[in-house]
């Protein structure tokens, strides 16, 4: 690639990053405004739902003019999570957070072709399960430590899975010079 094309790509990336930072700042300002409205107005007028709709539309608009997609999607999800769980019970907050993490992990596992990203998505799903176990242990059966014990067991299994998975990916990379899962055909007939 020649120097003028590299300069154009660099400017596009800088513009994309600036749009994403502006969107994150706008989301934070909207969250702060929302927090000052008051419980009674939020619950009676459903500002939380309309906030999420408006923020989703703003995220789509910023992305369509060249914003950084992962940053905008992450900021939108985080802001909507804060809005929808602002006045909820603590257990519900944890469950919604775990559901969002699990959904992001499933999406990453199904959508990505990079083997390392797939492993990271699986780890994200396992962490979502850990959040669920610990939240239920704390709020449903506070006297017992069953959820924490299962979470430690899952962390151990996840560490072993990551070590074995990364070793396999490294071995495949040495043989094929790629981590694209579509190109791994060593075991095909």
Residue frames as a rotation matrix with the C-alpha (Angstrom) as fourth column:
UNK 1
0.589 0.808 0.000 0.00
0.808 -0.589 0.000 0.00
0.000 0.000 -1.000 0.00
UNK 2
-0.212 -0.702 0.680 1.40
0.656 -0.618 -0.434 3.39
0.725 0.354 0.591 -0.92
UNK 3
-0.848 -0.306 -0.432 1.86
0.529 -0.487 -0.695 6.37
0.002 -0.818 0.575 1.39
UNK 4
-0.768 0.605 0.212 -1.21
-0.547 -0.791 0.274 8.44
0.333 0.094 0.938 0.30
UNK 5
0.074 0.824 -0.562 -3.53
-0.150 0.567 0.810 5.47
0.986 0.024 0.166 0.90
UNK 6
-0.278 -0.248 -0.928 -2.01
0.821 0.440 -0.364 4.91
0.499 -0.863 0.081 4.34
UNK 7
-0.996 -0.093 -0.006 -2.54
0.085 -0.884 -0.460 8.58
0.037 -0.458 0.888 5.18
UNK 8
-0.384 0.923 0.017 -6.20
-0.628 -0.275 0.728 8.37
0.677 0.269 0.685 4.13
UNK 9
0.153 0.417 -0.896 -6.71
0.328 0.834 0.444 5.24
0.932 -0.362 -0.009 6.24
UNK 10
-0.654 -0.459 -0.601 -5.03
0.717 -0.123 -0.686 6.92
0.241 -0.880 0.410 9.22
UNK 11
-0.911 0.358 0.206 -7.33
-0.376 -0.925 -0.054 9.96
0.172 -0.127 0.977 8.91
UNK 12
-0.051 0.933 -0.355 -10.39
-0.404 0.306 0.862 7.70
0.914 0.187 0.361 8.63
UNK 13
-0.051 -0.026 -0.998 -9.38
0.699 0.713 -0.054 5.84
0.713 -0.701 -0.018 11.79
UNK 14
-0.920 -0.307 -0.243 -8.80
0.389 -0.644 -0.659 9.10
0.046 -0.701 0.712 13.66
UNK 15
-0.643 0.750 0.155 -12.20
-0.635 -0.636 0.439 10.41
0.428 0.184 0.885 12.55
UNK 16
0.104 0.660 -0.744 -13.85
-0.007 0.749 0.663 7.14
0.995 -0.063 0.083 13.54
UNK 17
-0.388 -0.327 -0.862 -12.22
0.820 0.303 -0.485 7.26
0.420 -0.895 0.150 16.98
UNK 18
-0.996 0.036 0.081 -13.27
-0.064 -0.924 -0.376 10.90
0.061 -0.380 0.923 17.51
UNK 19
-0.262 0.962 -0.077 -16.88
-0.613 -0.104 0.783 10.05
0.745 0.252 0.617 16.62
UNK 20
0.101 0.265 -0.959 -16.83
0.430 0.858 0.282 7.10
0.897 -0.441 -0.027 19.01
UNK 21
-0.735 -0.421 -0.531 -15.40
0.658 -0.257 -0.707 9.23
0.161 -0.870 0.466 21.85
UNK 22
-0.841 0.491 0.225 -18.05
-0.477 -0.871 0.119 11.89
0.255 -0.007 0.967 21.19
UNK 23
0.028 0.887 -0.461 -20.77
-0.313 0.446 0.839 9.23
0.949 0.121 0.290 21.31
UNK 24
-0.167 -0.155 -0.974 -19.44
0.764 0.604 -0.227 7.85
0.624 -0.782 0.018 24.61
UNK 25
-0.968 -0.196 -0.154 -19.39
0.249 -0.763 -0.596 11.38
-0.001 -0.616 0.788 26.09
UNK 26
-0.534 0.842 0.077 -22.94
-0.660 -0.472 0.585 11.98
0.529 0.262 0.807 24.83
UNK 27
0.097 0.538 -0.837 -24.09
0.172 0.820 0.547 8.67
0.980 -0.197 -0.013 26.35
UNK 28
-0.538 -0.370 -0.757 -22.49
0.789 0.093 -0.607 9.56
0.295 -0.924 0.242 29.69
UNK 29
-0.968 0.216 0.124 -24.21
-0.238 -0.949 -0.205 12.97
0.073 -0.228 0.971 29.64
UNK 30
-0.175 0.959 -0.225 -27.57
-0.553 0.094 0.828 11.35
0.815 0.269 0.513 28.90
UNK 31
-0.039 0.104 -0.994 -27.06
0.594 0.802 0.060 8.83
0.803 -0.588 -0.093 31.72
UNK 32
-0.855 -0.340 -0.391 -26.27
0.515 -0.480 -0.710 11.67
0.054 -0.808 0.586 34.13
UNK 33
-0.741 0.656 0.147 -29.36
-0.599 -0.743 0.299 13.58
0.305 0.134 0.943 33.02
UNK 34
0.002 0.753 -0.658 -31.48
-0.166 0.650 0.742 10.46
0.986 0.108 0.126 33.38
UNK 35
-0.392 -0.224 -0.892 -30.21
0.739 0.501 -0.451 9.84
0.548 -0.836 -0.032 36.90
UNK 36
-0.984 -0.047 -0.174 -31.35
0.144 -0.785 -0.602 13.31
-0.108 -0.617 0.779 37.98
UNK 37
-0.554 0.828 0.082 -34.94
-0.220 -0.241 0.945 12.93
0.803 0.506 0.316 36.72
UNK 38
-0.477 0.383 0.791 -36.27
-0.863 -0.037 -0.503 11.08
-0.163 -0.923 0.349 39.74
UNK 39
-0.946 0.044 0.321 -37.75
0.025 0.998 -0.063 7.67
-0.323 -0.051 -0.945 40.46
UNK 40
-0.154 0.987 0.052 -41.41
0.195 0.082 -0.977 8.61
-0.969 -0.140 -0.205 40.15
UNK 41
0.336 0.263 -0.904 -41.09
-0.738 -0.522 -0.427 10.17
-0.585 0.811 0.018 36.68
UNK 42
-0.646 -0.649 -0.402 -38.92
-0.761 0.511 0.399 7.34
-0.053 0.564 -0.824 35.39
UNK 43
-0.882 0.297 0.365 -41.35
0.189 0.934 -0.304 4.65
-0.431 -0.199 -0.880 36.49
UNK 44
0.031 0.993 -0.116 -44.54
0.228 -0.120 -0.966 6.43
-0.973 0.003 -0.230 35.43
UNK 45
0.576 0.212 -0.789 -43.37
-0.582 -0.572 -0.578 7.79
-0.575 0.792 -0.206 32.08
UNK 46
0.742 -0.303 0.598 -41.09
0.452 0.885 -0.114 4.91
-0.494 0.355 0.793 31.00
UNK 47
0.740 -0.542 -0.399 -38.13
-0.639 -0.751 -0.165 7.18
-0.210 0.377 -0.902 30.30
UNK 48
-0.073 -0.831 0.552 -35.83
-0.424 0.527 0.737 4.19
-0.903 -0.180 -0.391 30.51
UNK 49
0.195 0.221 0.956 -37.34
0.652 0.699 -0.294 2.52
-0.733 0.680 -0.008 27.44
UNK 50
0.954 0.223 0.202 -37.38
0.298 -0.604 -0.739 5.70
-0.043 0.765 -0.642 25.37
UNK 51
0.507 -0.852 -0.128 -33.84
-0.673 -0.484 0.560 6.51
-0.539 -0.197 -0.819 26.45
UNK 52
-0.200 -0.591 0.782 -32.67
0.056 0.789 0.611 3.15
-0.978 0.166 -0.125 25.09
UNK 53
0.501 0.441 0.745 -34.56
0.766 0.176 -0.619 3.68
-0.404 0.880 -0.249 21.82
UNK 54
0.983 -0.145 -0.115 -33.06
-0.176 -0.924 -0.340 7.16
-0.057 0.355 -0.933 21.38
UNK 55
0.231 -0.961 0.150 -29.57
-0.647 -0.037 0.761 5.96
-0.726 -0.273 -0.631 22.29
UNK 56
-0.022 -0.169 0.985 -29.86
0.476 0.865 0.159 3.06
-0.879 0.473 0.061 19.83
UNK 57
0.803 0.370 0.468 -30.90
0.586 -0.343 -0.734 5.49
-0.111 0.863 -0.493 17.09
UNK 58
0.803 -0.572 -0.167 -28.03
-0.552 -0.819 0.153 7.83
-0.224 -0.030 -0.974 17.93
UNK 59
-0.001 -0.821 0.571 -25.60
-0.269 0.551 0.790 4.90
-0.963 -0.153 -0.221 17.88
UNK 60
0.279 0.184 0.943 -26.89
0.771 0.543 -0.334 3.84
-0.573 0.819 0.009 14.46
UNK 61
0.987 0.109 0.117 -26.51
0.157 -0.805 -0.573 7.42
0.032 0.584 -0.811 13.19
UNK 62
0.496 -0.868 -0.017 -22.96
-0.708 -0.415 0.571 7.74
-0.503 -0.271 -0.821 14.52
UNK 63
-0.088 -0.522 0.848 -22.04
0.134 0.838 0.530 4.37
-0.987 0.160 -0.004 13.05
UNK 64
0.559 0.382 0.736 -23.52
0.738 0.175 -0.652 5.25
-0.378 0.907 -0.184 9.65
UNK 65
0.967 -0.253 0.036 -21.36
-0.210 -0.864 -0.458 8.39
0.147 0.435 -0.888 9.40
UNK 66
0.374 -0.881 -0.290 -18.20
-0.133 0.258 -0.957 6.43
0.918 0.397 -0.021 10.16
UNK 67
0.359 -0.226 0.906 -17.98
-0.926 -0.210 0.314 5.89
0.119 -0.951 -0.285 13.90
UNK 68
-0.708 -0.673 -0.215 -16.04
-0.604 0.734 -0.309 3.01
0.366 -0.089 -0.926 15.41
UNK 69
0.081 0.890 -0.448 -18.62
-0.448 0.434 0.781 0.21
0.890 0.137 0.435 15.55
UNK 70
-0.101 -0.081 -0.992 -17.33
0.622 0.773 -0.127 -1.83
0.776 -0.630 -0.028 18.54
UNK 71
-0.938 -0.277 -0.207 -16.98
0.334 -0.567 -0.753 1.24
0.091 -0.776 0.624 20.76
UNK 72
-0.637 0.756 0.148 -20.42
-0.695 -0.647 0.314 2.58
0.333 0.097 0.938 19.82
UNK 73
0.138 0.690 -0.711 -22.11
-0.158 0.724 0.672 -0.79
0.978 0.019 0.208 20.34
UNK 74
-0.364 -0.343 -0.866 -20.37
0.746 0.450 -0.491 -1.29
0.558 -0.825 0.092 23.70
UNK 75
-1.000 -0.004 0.031 -21.28
-0.013 -0.835 -0.550 2.23
0.028 -0.550 0.835 24.88
UNK 76
-0.333 0.942 -0.042 -24.89
-0.713 -0.222 0.664 1.78
0.617 0.251 0.746 23.80
UNK 77
0.136 0.370 -0.919 -25.22
0.225 0.892 0.393 -1.57
0.965 -0.260 0.038 25.57
UNK 78
-0.622 -0.443 -0.645 -23.58
0.711 0.025 -0.703 -0.31
0.327 -0.896 0.300 28.74
UNK 79
-0.935 0.300 0.187 -25.67
-0.336 -0.918 -0.209 2.88
0.109 -0.258 0.960 28.85
UNK 80
-0.067 0.959 -0.274 -28.91
-0.602 0.181 0.778 0.97
0.796 0.217 0.565 28.21
UNK 81
-0.097 -0.031 -0.995 -27.96
0.565 0.821 -0.081 -1.53
0.819 -0.570 -0.062 30.91
UNK 82
-0.924 -0.269 -0.272 -27.46
0.377 -0.509 -0.774 1.31
0.070 -0.818 0.572 33.38
UNK 83
-0.701 0.699 0.140 -30.77
-0.652 -0.708 0.271 2.89
0.288 0.099 0.952 32.37
UNK 84
0.057 0.814 -0.579 -32.85
-0.393 0.551 0.736 -0.27
0.918 0.186 0.351 32.51
UNK 85
0.170 -0.037 -0.985 -31.46
0.681 0.727 0.090 -1.40
0.713 -0.686 0.148 35.87
UNK 86
-0.498 -0.460 0.735 -31.07
-0.089 -0.816 -0.571 1.95
0.863 -0.350 0.366 37.61
UNK 87
-0.328 0.467 0.821 -33.93
-0.931 -0.306 -0.198 1.40
0.159 -0.829 0.536 40.05
UNK 88
0.428 0.466 -0.775 -34.14
-0.404 0.865 0.297 -2.40
0.808 0.186 0.558 39.94
UNK 89
0.920 -0.108 0.377 -33.39
-0.295 0.443 0.847 -4.94
-0.259 -0.890 0.376 42.63
UNK 90
0.074 -0.994 -0.084 -29.70
-0.873 -0.105 0.476 -5.89
-0.482 0.038 -0.875 42.87
UNK 91
-0.220 -0.136 0.966 -30.33
0.102 0.982 0.161 -9.51
-0.970 0.134 -0.202 41.81
UNK 92
0.732 0.569 0.375 -32.06
0.447 0.015 -0.894 -8.33
-0.515 0.822 -0.243 38.64
UNK 93
0.692 -0.562 -0.454 -29.10
-0.672 -0.732 -0.117 -6.09
-0.266 0.386 -0.883 37.82
UNK 94
-0.310 -0.864 0.397 -26.70
-0.623 0.500 0.602 -9.00
-0.718 -0.061 -0.693 38.05
UNK 95
-0.012 0.378 0.926 -28.95
0.418 0.843 -0.339 -11.25
-0.908 0.383 -0.168 35.99
UNK 96
0.936 0.345 -0.061 -29.33
0.110 -0.455 -0.884 -8.67
-0.333 0.821 -0.464 33.23
UNK 97
0.348 -0.892 -0.290 -25.58
-0.876 -0.419 0.239 -8.03
-0.335 0.171 -0.927 33.19
UNK 98
-0.411 -0.484 0.773 -24.92
-0.246 0.875 0.417 -11.76
-0.878 -0.019 -0.478 32.97
UNK 99
0.427 0.641 0.638 -27.46
0.506 0.415 -0.756 -12.10
-0.749 0.645 -0.148 30.15
UNK 100
0.900 -0.150 -0.410 -25.79
-0.383 -0.721 -0.577 -9.27
-0.209 0.677 -0.706 28.21
UNK 101
-0.074 -0.995 0.071 -22.34
-0.867 0.100 0.488 -10.81
-0.493 -0.025 -0.870 28.69
UNK 102
-0.260 0.033 0.965 -23.61
0.133 0.991 0.001 -14.23
-0.956 0.128 -0.262 27.67
UNK 103
0.766 0.603 0.224 -25.32
0.333 -0.075 -0.940 -12.79
-0.550 0.794 -0.258 24.58
UNK 104
0.629 -0.616 -0.474 -22.14
-0.754 -0.632 -0.179 -10.96
-0.190 0.470 -0.862 23.59
UNK 105
-0.344 -0.780 0.522 -20.17
-0.600 0.610 0.517 -14.18
-0.722 -0.136 -0.678 24.02
UNK 106
0.097 0.463 0.881 -22.59
0.439 0.774 -0.456 -16.17
-0.893 0.431 -0.129 21.87
UNK 107
0.944 0.247 -0.217 -22.55
-0.049 -0.549 -0.834 -13.48
-0.325 0.798 -0.507 19.20
UNK 108
0.275 -0.927 -0.256 -18.74
-0.917 -0.333 0.219 -13.40
-0.288 0.175 -0.941 19.20
UNK 109
-0.379 -0.412 0.829 -18.49
-0.251 0.908 0.337 -17.17
-0.891 -0.081 -0.448 19.07
UNK 110
0.315 0.603 0.733 -20.92
0.568 0.498 -0.655 -17.46
-0.760 0.622 -0.186 16.14
UNK 111
0.968 0.185 -0.171 -19.76
0.010 -0.706 -0.708 -14.42
-0.252 0.683 -0.686 14.20
UNK 112
0.374 -0.905 -0.203 -15.96
-0.811 -0.426 0.402 -14.48
-0.450 0.014 -0.893 14.49
UNK 113
0.924 -0.175 -0.339 -13.69
-0.087 0.768 -0.635 -16.57
0.371 0.616 0.694 12.33
UNK 114
-0.046 -0.966 0.255 -10.59
-0.596 -0.178 -0.783 -15.80
0.802 -0.188 -0.568 14.37
UNK 115
0.166 0.117 -0.979 -9.86
0.401 0.899 0.176 -18.70
0.901 -0.422 0.102 16.72
UNK 116
-0.803 -0.496 -0.332 -8.45
0.507 -0.273 -0.818 -16.48
0.315 -0.825 0.470 19.49
UNK 117
-0.727 0.606 0.323 -11.58
-0.627 -0.778 0.046 -14.30
0.279 -0.169 0.945 19.46
UNK 118
0.196 0.792 -0.578 -13.75
-0.316 0.609 0.728 -17.41
0.928 0.040 0.369 19.65
UNK 119
-0.231 -0.358 -0.904 -11.82
0.714 0.569 -0.408 -18.53
0.661 -0.740 0.124 22.74
UNK 120
-0.990 -0.117 0.078 -12.30
0.045 -0.791 -0.610 -15.08
0.134 -0.601 0.788 24.27
UNK 121
-0.313 0.947 0.068 -16.04
-0.729 -0.286 0.622 -15.28
0.609 0.145 0.780 23.56
UNK 122
0.206 0.337 -0.919 -16.24
0.250 0.890 0.383 -18.64
0.946 -0.308 0.099 25.31
UNK 123
-0.667 -0.504 -0.548 -14.46
0.667 -0.076 -0.741 -17.15
0.332 -0.860 0.387 28.32
UNK 124
-0.845 0.422 0.329 -16.97
-0.455 -0.890 -0.027 -14.29
0.281 -0.173 0.944 28.33
UNK 125
0.118 0.926 -0.358 -19.84
-0.456 0.371 0.809 -16.78
0.882 0.068 0.466 28.42
UNK 126
-0.021 -0.187 -0.982 -18.23
0.665 0.731 -0.153 -18.67
0.747 -0.656 0.110 31.30
UNK 127
-0.944 -0.321 -0.083 -17.82
0.283 -0.651 -0.704 -15.41
0.172 -0.688 0.705 33.24
UNK 128
-0.434 0.869 0.239 -21.52
-0.682 -0.490 0.544 -14.66
0.589 0.073 0.805 32.68
UNK 129
0.318 0.505 -0.803 -22.37
0.124 0.817 0.563 -18.02
0.940 -0.278 0.197 34.23
UNK 130
-0.503 -0.582 -0.639 -20.10
0.735 0.100 -0.670 -17.18
0.454 -0.807 0.378 37.20
UNK 131
-0.895 0.230 0.383 -21.95
-0.328 -0.921 -0.212 -13.90
0.304 -0.316 0.899 37.74
UNK 132
0.077 0.981 -0.177 -25.26
-0.555 0.189 0.810 -15.78
0.828 0.036 0.559 37.78
UNK 133
0.153 -0.052 -0.987 -24.00
0.518 0.855 0.035 -18.38
0.842 -0.516 0.158 40.24
UNK 134
-0.776 -0.527 -0.347 -22.59
0.571 -0.353 -0.741 -15.83
0.268 -0.774 0.574 42.65
UNK 135
-0.719 0.572 0.395 -25.64
-0.543 -0.817 0.194 -13.55
0.434 -0.075 0.898 42.42
UNK 136
0.290 0.858 -0.423 -28.04
-0.306 0.502 0.809 -16.39
0.907 -0.105 0.408 43.15
UNK 137
-0.087 -0.397 -0.914 -25.84
0.728 0.601 -0.330 -17.59
0.680 -0.694 0.237 45.98
UNK 138
-0.938 -0.348 0.009 -25.76
0.260 -0.719 -0.645 -14.14
0.230 -0.602 0.764 47.55
UNK 139
-0.704 0.682 0.198 -29.42
-0.690 -0.723 0.037 -13.13
0.169 -0.111 0.979 47.15
UNK 140
0.198 0.835 -0.513 -31.34
-0.564 0.525 0.637 -16.43
0.802 0.163 0.575 47.16
UNK 141
0.824 -0.003 -0.567 -29.39
0.381 0.744 0.549 -18.55
0.420 -0.669 0.614 49.65
UNK 142
0.565 -0.627 0.537 -27.09
-0.503 -0.777 -0.379 -16.16
0.655 -0.056 -0.754 51.54
UNK 143
0.628 -0.307 0.715 -25.97
-0.679 0.233 0.696 -18.65
-0.381 -0.923 -0.062 54.19
UNK 144
0.674 -0.327 0.662 -24.41
0.381 0.922 0.066 -21.11
-0.633 0.208 0.746 51.78
UNK 145
0.018 -0.765 -0.644 -21.29
-0.569 -0.537 0.623 -20.87
-0.822 0.355 -0.445 49.60
UNK 146
0.201 0.100 0.974 -22.42
0.473 0.861 -0.186 -23.25
-0.858 0.498 0.126 46.87
UNK 147
0.959 0.221 0.175 -22.45
0.259 -0.447 -0.856 -20.60
-0.111 0.867 -0.486 44.14
UNK 148
0.578 -0.811 -0.094 -18.96
-0.791 -0.585 0.180 -19.41
-0.201 -0.030 -0.979 44.99
UNK 149
-0.078 -0.603 0.794 -17.64
-0.278 0.778 0.563 -22.98
-0.957 -0.177 -0.228 44.99
UNK 150
0.486 0.312 0.816 -19.14
0.654 0.490 -0.577 -23.66
-0.580 0.814 0.034 41.58
UNK 151
0.985 -0.134 -0.108 -17.70
-0.172 -0.810 -0.560 -20.37
-0.012 0.570 -0.821 40.31
UNK 152
0.188 -0.968 0.164 -14.21
-0.793 -0.051 0.608 -21.38
-0.580 -0.245 -0.777 41.47
UNK 153
-0.028 -0.124 0.992 -14.65
0.265 0.956 0.127 -24.73
-0.964 0.266 0.006 39.75
UNK 154
0.812 0.382 0.441 -15.73
0.522 -0.137 -0.842 -22.99
-0.261 0.914 -0.311 36.53
UNK 155
0.764 -0.601 -0.235 -12.74
-0.621 -0.783 -0.015 -20.63
-0.175 0.158 -0.972 36.73
UNK 156
-0.098 -0.814 0.573 -10.43
-0.447 0.550 0.706 -23.64
-0.889 -0.187 -0.417 37.01
UNK 157
0.171 0.246 0.954 -12.04
0.648 0.702 -0.297 -25.36
-0.743 0.669 -0.040 34.04
UNK 158
0.976 0.218 0.006 -11.94
0.156 -0.683 -0.714 -22.09
-0.152 0.697 -0.701 32.06
UNK 159
0.398 -0.903 -0.159 -8.22
-0.766 -0.423 0.484 -21.67
-0.505 -0.070 -0.861 32.74
UNK 160
-0.286 -0.477 0.831 -7.54
0.028 0.863 0.505 -25.22
-0.958 0.168 -0.233 31.57
UNK 161
0.509 0.566 0.648 -9.74
0.688 0.184 -0.702 -24.67
-0.516 0.804 -0.296 28.49
UNK 162
0.930 -0.196 -0.311 -7.91
-0.306 -0.881 -0.362 -21.46
-0.203 0.432 -0.879 27.63
UNK 163
0.028 -0.990 0.137 -4.50
-0.675 0.082 0.733 -23.09
-0.737 -0.113 -0.666 28.02
UNK 164
-0.269 -0.079 0.960 -5.40
0.401 0.897 0.187 -26.09
-0.876 0.435 -0.209 25.88
UNK 165
0.716 0.628 0.305 -7.27
0.556 -0.248 -0.794 -23.95
-0.422 0.738 -0.526 23.34
UNK 166
0.756 -0.493 -0.431 -4.38
-0.561 -0.827 -0.036 -21.51
-0.339 0.269 -0.902 22.96
UNK 167
-0.255 -0.857 0.449 -1.93
-0.382 0.515 0.767 -24.39
-0.888 0.024 -0.459 22.61
UNK 168
0.036 0.350 0.936 -4.04
0.711 0.650 -0.271 -25.87
-0.703 0.675 -0.225 19.81
UNK 169
0.945 0.320 -0.067 -4.38
0.199 -0.725 -0.659 -22.48
-0.260 0.609 -0.749 18.10
UNK 170
0.371 -0.888 -0.270 -0.62
-0.712 -0.459 0.532 -21.90
-0.596 -0.005 -0.803 18.36
UNK 171
-0.370 -0.484 0.793 0.07
0.077 0.835 0.545 -25.34
-0.926 0.262 -0.271 16.86
UNK 172
0.399 0.595 0.698 -2.36
0.784 0.174 -0.596 -24.70
-0.476 0.785 -0.397 14.03
UNK 173
0.905 -0.102 -0.413 -0.85
-0.220 -0.943 -0.250 -21.27
-0.363 0.317 -0.876 13.42
UNK 174
-0.063 -0.997 0.054 2.61
-0.529 0.079 0.845 -22.81
-0.847 0.025 -0.532 13.10
UNK 175
-0.427 -0.075 0.901 1.32
0.476 0.829 0.295 -25.26
-0.769 0.555 -0.318 10.49
UNK 176
0.181 0.646 0.741 -1.03
0.978 -0.037 -0.207 -23.00
-0.106 0.762 -0.638 8.50
UNK 177
-0.826 -0.563 0.010 0.24
0.564 -0.826 0.007 -19.44
0.004 0.012 1.000 9.26
UNK 178
-0.506 0.711 0.489 -3.30
-0.318 -0.680 0.660 -18.29
0.802 0.179 0.570 10.00
UNK 179
-0.953 0.295 0.063 -5.81
0.029 0.297 -0.955 -18.30
-0.300 -0.908 -0.292 12.86
UNK 180
-0.366 0.847 -0.386 -8.82
-0.930 -0.316 0.188 -18.18
0.037 0.428 0.903 10.51
UNK 181
-0.324 0.258 0.910 -11.04
-0.427 0.819 -0.384 -21.12
-0.844 -0.513 -0.155 11.44
UNK 182
0.744 0.626 -0.232 -12.29
-0.464 0.235 -0.854 -21.55
-0.480 0.743 0.466 7.89
UNK 183
0.388 -0.687 -0.615 -8.79
-0.788 0.099 -0.608 -22.52
0.478 0.720 -0.503 6.80
UNK 184
-0.434 -0.500 0.749 -8.26
-0.818 0.567 -0.096 -25.20
-0.377 -0.655 -0.655 9.41
UNK 185
0.614 0.653 -0.443 -8.80
-0.784 0.571 -0.244 -28.34
0.094 0.497 0.863 7.34
UNK 186
-0.438 -0.898 -0.027 -6.12
-0.880 0.435 -0.190 -30.65
0.182 -0.059 -0.981 8.73
UNK 187
-0.726 0.174 0.665 -8.59
-0.267 0.821 -0.505 -33.25
-0.634 -0.544 -0.550 9.99
UNK 188
0.302 0.859 -0.413 -10.87
-0.789 -0.018 -0.614 -33.31
-0.535 0.511 0.673 6.95
UNK 189
0.285 -0.114 0.952 -11.06
0.262 0.964 0.037 -36.48
-0.922 0.239 0.305 4.85
